Amino acid sequence: MMRDGVGESSTRRQPQHVAIIMDGNGRWARARGLPRTAGHRQGAEAVRRAVEGAGDLGIPYLTVFGFSAENWKRPSGEIDDLMGLLRRYLRSEISELHKNDVRLRVIGERDRLAPDIVRLVGDAEATTRSNTGLTFTVALNYGGRQEIATAARRLAARVAQGDLRPEDIDPDTFALELAAPDIPDPDLIIRTSGEKRISNFLLWQSAYSELVFIDRYWPDFTAQDLRDAVGEYQRRERRYGASTG
């Protein structure tokens, strides 16, 4: 029996963690003769649909790339609009997330975020911390290389202090120093807009992730797109470097 592209026989291969590179807000707006800010606003609606869709599918972990460390290079007006949208999201959506047993987490460096945003993030995380449904992680001022460099510095400091021997550092030890070591690596990474690259997102964690690229701008992303991507994931054979015989 099939429903919405996901087969019952594949439920045992349901992804535990889906990550999304939300791409195409600006191009969506340009195609409609609208300012880029309109694309970002519509993109916020797509975030809501993705969260609801993940909850409906029973996916335990959803991570979205909200604002990269490289996004600071954008025009100041666009950055201000993005930060304004973030403020509104944190103020207006947290009660709904909390009501639906969603736990919100934020990864990335907070030093460049405005103090009021840092407070809103902290309050949202505290409010939803005990929720046991979907864990919804937003990457803000995040970069995969930066995360790896930060982990390396932490391990180097432990070695310098005599708390750790260099020969004891292995992939598991390293992973414990990443931003969210308790969250499993993403099984599936989705990127919208037709672009086919990772763009410095979860570089360490995506070593064995399945990648699905969608030729749709992020503001048009639907719960059905998520179901279709999960269905594609379930049709693939994951070997982790092993032979099939």
C-alpha positions as CSV (number, residue, x, y, z in Angstrom):
1,M,0.0,0.0,0.0
2,M,1.3,3.4,-0.9
3,R,0.4,6.8,0.5
4,D,1.8,10.1,-0.7
5,G,4.9,8.4,-2.1
6,V,5.9,6.7,1.1
7,G,5.5,2.9,1.1
8,E,4.5,0.9,4.2
9,S,7.2,-1.6,3.4
10,S,9.8,1.2,3.7
11,T,8.7,2.5,7.2
12,R,11.7,0.7,8.7
13,R,13.9,3.0,6.6
14,Q,12.2,6.2,7.7
15,P,14.9,8.9,8.0
16,Q,15.5,9.9,11.6
17,H,17.0,13.2,10.6
18,V,16.2,15.3,7.6
19,A,18.1,18.5,6.9
20,I,17.1,21.2,4.3
21,I,19.1,23.9,2.5
22,M,16.4,26.4,1.9
23,D,17.4,28.0,-1.4
24,G,15.7,30.3,-3.9
25,N,13.8,33.0,-2.0
26,G,15.4,35.8,-4.0
27,R,14.9,34.1,-7.4
28,W,11.3,33.3,-6.5
29,A,10.6,37.0,-5.8
30,R,12.5,38.1,-8.9
31,A,10.5,35.8,-11.1
32,R,7.3,37.5,-9.9
33,G,8.7,41.1,-10.1
34,L,8.7,41.4,-6.3
35,P,11.5,42.5,-3.9
36,R,13.7,39.9,-2.4
37,T,12.1,40.5,1.0
38,A,8.8,39.1,-0.4
39,G,10.6,35.9,-1.1
40,H,12.0,35.7,2.4
41,R,8.5,36.2,3.9
42,Q,7.1,33.4,1.7
43,G,10.0,31.3,2.7
44,A,9.0,31.6,6.3
45,E,5.6,30.1,5.4
46,A,7.5,27.2,3.8
47,V,9.3,26.6,7.0
48,R,6.0,26.2,8.8
49,R,4.9,23.6,6.1
50,A,8.1,21.7,6.5
51,V,7.8,21.5,10.3
52,E,4.2,20.3,10.0
53,G,5.1,17.9,7.3
54,A,8.0,16.4,9.3
55,G,5.7,16.0,12.3
56,D,3.1,14.3,10.2
57,L,5.7,11.8,8.8
58,G,7.0,11.0,12.3
59,I,10.5,12.3,11.5
60,P,12.2,12.9,14.9
61,Y,14.8,15.5,13.7
62,L,14.5,18.4,11.2
63,T,17.3,20.9,10.6
64,V,17.1,23.9,8.3
65,F,19.9,26.2,7.1
66,G,18.4,29.5,8.2
67,F,21.3,32.0,7.9
68,S,24.9,31.0,6.9
69,A,28.1,32.7,8.1
70,E,28.6,33.8,4.5
71,N,25.1,35.5,4.3
72,W,26.6,38.5,6.1
73,K,28.0,39.5,2.7
74,R,24.5,40.3,1.5
75,P,23.3,43.9,1.3
76,S,22.6,45.4,4.8
77,G,18.9,46.0,3.9
78,E,18.3,42.4,3.1
79,I,20.1,41.3,6.3
80,D,17.9,43.6,8.3
81,D,14.8,42.2,6.8
82,L,16.0,38.6,7.4
83,M,16.7,39.4,11.1
84,G,13.3,41.1,11.3
85,L,11.7,37.9,10.0
86,L,13.6,35.9,12.5
87,R,12.4,38.1,15.4
88,R,8.8,37.8,14.3
89,Y,9.2,34.0,13.9
90,L,10.7,33.6,17.4
91,R,7.9,35.8,18.9
92,S,4.9,34.4,17.0
93,E,5.7,30.7,16.3
94,I,7.1,29.4,19.6
95,S,3.8,29.0,21.3
96,E,2.6,27.0,18.4
97,L,5.7,24.8,18.3
98,H,5.4,24.3,22.1
99,K,1.8,23.3,21.8
100,N,2.7,20.7,19.2
101,D,5.5,19.3,21.4
102,V,8.3,20.6,19.1
103,R,11.7,21.3,20.6
104,L,13.5,24.2,19.0
105,R,17.3,24.3,19.0
106,V,19.7,26.8,17.3
107,I,23.2,26.0,16.2
108,G,25.8,28.4,15.0
109,E,27.8,31.3,16.4
110,R,25.7,33.8,18.3
111,D,28.3,36.5,18.7
112,R,27.2,38.5,15.6
113,L,23.5,38.2,16.3
114,A,21.8,41.2,17.9
115,P,21.4,40.9,21.7
116,D,17.6,40.8,21.5
117,I,17.7,38.0,19.0
118,V,20.1,36.0,21.3
119,R,17.6,36.5,24.2
120,L,14.7,35.4,22.0
121,V,16.6,32.3,20.9
122,G,17.5,31.5,24.5
123,D,13.9,32.0,25.7
124,A,12.5,29.8,22.8
125,E,15.0,27.0,23.6
126,A,14.2,27.2,27.3
127,T,10.4,27.1,26.7
128,T,10.6,24.0,24.4
129,R,13.4,22.2,26.1
130,S,11.3,19.5,27.7
131,N,9.3,18.7,24.5
132,T,9.7,15.2,23.2
133,G,8.2,15.4,19.7
134,L,10.1,16.7,16.7
135,T,13.4,18.4,17.4
136,F,13.5,21.4,15.0
137,T,17.0,22.8,14.7
138,V,17.8,26.1,12.9
139,A,21.3,26.9,11.8
140,L,22.0,30.6,12.3
141,N,25.3,32.3,11.5
142,Y,26.4,28.8,10.9
143,G,29.1,27.3,8.7
144,G,30.3,23.8,8.5
145,R,34.0,24.7,8.2
146,Q,33.7,27.1,11.1
147,E,32.0,24.4,13.2
148,I,34.9,21.9,12.5
149,A,37.5,24.5,13.3
150,T,35.8,25.3,16.6
151,A,35.8,21.6,17.5
152,A,39.5,21.3,16.6
153,R,40.3,24.3,18.9
154,R,38.4,22.7,21.8
155,L,40.3,19.4,21.4
156,A,43.6,21.3,21.1
157,A,42.8,23.1,24.3
158,R,42.1,19.8,26.1
159,V,45.4,18.3,24.8
160,A,47.3,21.4,26.0
161,Q,45.7,21.2,29.4
162,G,46.7,17.5,29.6
163,D,43.1,16.3,29.7
164,L,43.4,14.4,26.4
165,R,46.1,12.6,24.5
166,P,46.4,13.3,20.8
167,E,46.3,9.5,20.0
168,D,42.9,9.3,21.7
169,I,41.3,11.6,19.2
170,D,39.1,9.7,16.8
171,P,36.0,10.5,14.8
172,D,33.7,9.8,17.8
173,T,35.8,12.0,20.1
174,F,35.8,14.8,17.5
175,A,32.0,14.5,16.9
176,L,31.4,15.1,20.6
177,E,32.8,18.7,20.2
178,L,30.4,19.6,17.4
179,A,27.4,22.0,17.9
180,A,24.8,19.3,18.6
181,P,26.5,16.0,19.3
182,D,23.3,14.4,20.7
183,I,21.5,14.8,17.3
184,P,22.1,12.0,14.8
185,D,23.8,12.7,11.5
186,P,21.3,13.6,8.8
187,D,20.1,10.6,6.8
188,L,18.7,12.9,4.1
189,I,19.7,16.4,3.0
190,I,17.3,18.3,0.7
191,R,18.2,21.3,-1.3
192,T,15.7,23.4,-3.2
193,S,16.0,25.7,-6.3
194,G,17.8,23.2,-8.5
195,E,21.3,24.0,-7.2
196,K,23.4,20.9,-6.5
197,R,25.9,21.7,-3.8
198,I,26.2,21.5,0.0
199,S,27.3,25.2,0.6
200,N,29.2,24.6,3.8
201,F,26.2,22.9,5.6
202,L,26.8,20.1,8.1
203,L,30.0,19.1,6.4
204,W,31.1,16.6,9.1
205,Q,27.7,15.2,9.7
206,S,26.8,14.7,6.0
207,A,29.5,12.2,5.3
208,Y,26.9,9.5,4.5
209,S,23.8,11.5,3.9
210,E,21.6,10.9,0.9
211,L,21.2,14.1,-1.2
212,V,18.0,15.1,-2.9
213,F,17.9,18.2,-5.1
214,I,14.5,19.7,-5.9
215,D,13.9,22.0,-8.9
216,R,11.5,24.2,-6.9
217,Y,12.3,27.5,-5.1
218,W,12.0,27.3,-1.3
219,P,8.9,29.5,-1.0
220,D,7.0,26.9,-3.1
221,F,8.1,24.0,-1.0
222,T,5.3,21.8,0.2
223,A,4.6,18.9,2.6
224,Q,4.2,16.8,-0.5
225,D,7.8,17.8,-1.7
226,L,9.0,16.5,1.7
227,R,7.1,13.3,1.3
228,D,8.4,12.8,-2.2
229,A,12.0,13.4,-1.0
230,V,11.5,10.9,1.8
231,G,10.1,8.4,-0.8
232,E,13.2,8.9,-2.9
233,Y,15.4,8.3,0.1
234,Q,13.6,5.1,0.9
235,R,14.1,3.8,-2.6
236,R,17.9,4.1,-2.3
237,E,20.3,1.5,-0.9
238,R,22.5,2.8,1.8
239,R,25.8,0.8,2.0
240,Y,28.1,3.1,4.0
241,G,31.0,1.9,1.8
242,A,30.1,-1.8,2.1
243,S,29.7,-4.1,-0.9
244,T,26.3,-5.6,-1.8
245,G,27.8,-8.9,-2.8
